[in-house]
Amino acid sequence: MRVLIIIFVILFSNESPNKESVYNYLTSIGCKHPEIVTAQSVLETGHYKSYSCRTRHNLFGLRYNHQYLIFNNWRESCDAYMSKV
């Protein structure tokens, strides 16, 4: 079982986001309007090509003390977004 979990983490932790995967994840964590939040992530990241998206895994331009937050993967960024709304 541990091997499967490790493989899953390796495969999906560095996965690049796309509209479908972001929408599906937002739906799975109970986002009230996943289509709107997905559209926001597309705009914020320039279709997931921005520096902040690629290196910080930050889909929404989230900041703390005037500095962009850095996440281990884009799903953490969605989780943080949901905790703020």
Helices and strands as residue ranges (DSSP letters): H 2-13, H 19-28, H 34-45, H 51-56, E 63-64, E 67-68, H 74-84
